[in-house]
Amino acid sequence: MPTGNGQASFSEDMTPPPEAQEDGVVGKAVAAVAVVAVGAALFEVALLPGIALGAAAVAAPKYLPKLSSALNPLFKSTVRGTYKLAQKSKEMFHEAREHVHDAVAEVKAEAETAAKDSERHAA
């Protein structure tokens, strides 16, 4: 930029604006995700939706803070529901296990009774 005496002056701050820096960071992140996606596609295509969801989950709070606060209750309710489902299934498995043990005990008792009866009839 020329000054009044015909000489050019340069700004001391030569850093790019923050928008350009963020674009560079975003570009690098997108490139990294793309490389990981290609690598995952080579091994297992079924991993791609998970990678896309993970990238969206990481990027969403940074770029969409309002969405983050809106999705927080949904996230909490999802975690709460998953926890309750895990507890119910745990109870169901314990109950099923108990029924199986009861059935095995009944079969063993019947087998022992049958063996004793056969010994009595043989004697």
Summary of the structure (lengths in Angstrom):
residues: 123
radius of gyration: 33.9
end to end distance: 119.6
largest distance: 129.9
contacts: 231
relative contact order: 0.03
helix: 84%
strand: 2%
